[in-house]
Amino acid sequence: MNKIETPLLAIAGNGDKAADPREVKFAAQNVKSQDVKYINFSKKNGYSNDYGHLDLNLGINAKKEVYSEIYKWLKNRTEK
């Protein structure tokens, strides 16, 4: 992990049983990159649901909530 220097957007769903959000956050906190963002898609963080693993791609609100966050993150890096 400490060799990763590229920008990283780490996303997790609070209801994810396959990729525990705590593990995703740990990974994001332990890369060498200075450009890291971690998002936990959960009701607590203002999203419509505690996203599960497949919900991040296929959930009813994934396009509106998850995809829009990914788009914003990518767009911010192409405009620099």
C-alpha positions in Angstrom: 0.0 0.0 0.0 2.8 2.5 0.8 4.0 2.3 -2.8 0.8 3.7 -4.3 1.4 7.3 -5.3 -1.4 7.9 -7.8 -4.6 9.8 -6.8 -7.1 7.5 -5.1 -10.8 7.7 -4.6 -11.8 5.0 -2.2 -15.5 4.4 -1.9 -17.3 2.1 0.5 -20.9 1.3 1.4 -21.8 1.2 5.1 -23.8 -1.9 4.5 -21.1 -3.7 2.5 -20.4 -7.2 3.7 -17.8 -8.0 1.0 -15.5 -5.0 1.5 -15.8 -3.7 5.0 -15.8 0.1 5.1 -13.3 0.1 7.9 -10.9 -1.9 5.7 -11.4 0.4 2.7 -10.8 3.5 4.9 -7.6 1.8 6.4 -6.3 1.2 2.9 -7.0 4.8 1.9 -5.2 6.1 4.9 -2.1 4.0 4.2 -1.2 4.8 0.7 1.7 7.1 -0.2 -0.4 9.3 -2.4 -1.1 12.9 -1.2 -4.3 13.0 -3.2 -6.7 10.6 -1.4 -10.5 10.9 -0.8 -12.6 8.4 1.1 -16.3 8.3 0.8 -18.6 6.1 2.9 -22.0 5.9 1.3 -24.3 5.8 4.3 -27.4 7.4 5.7 -25.2 8.9 8.5 -23.3 10.7 5.8 -26.4 12.1 4.0 -26.9 9.4 1.4 -30.3 7.7 0.8 -29.1 4.3 2.1 -26.4 2.3 3.7 -25.0 1.0 0.4 -24.1 -2.6 0.0 -21.3 -4.0 -2.2 -23.4 -4.2 -5.4 -25.5 -1.1 -4.5 -22.5 1.0 -5.3 -22.9 0.0 -9.0 -26.4 -1.2 -9.3 -28.4 0.5 -6.5 -31.5 2.6 -7.3 -29.7 5.8 -6.4 -26.2 4.8 -7.5 -26.3 7.0 -10.6 -27.4 10.1 -8.6 -25.3 9.6 -5.6 -22.3 7.3 -6.3 -21.7 8.1 -9.9 -22.0 11.8 -9.4 -19.3 11.7 -6.6 -17.0 9.7 -8.9 -17.6 12.2 -11.8 -16.9 15.2 -9.6 -13.7 13.6 -8.3 -12.5 12.8 -11.8 -13.5 16.2 -13.2 -11.6 18.0 -10.5 -8.4 16.2 -11.5 -8.8 16.9 -15.3 -9.3 20.6 -14.7 -6.0 21.1 -12.9 
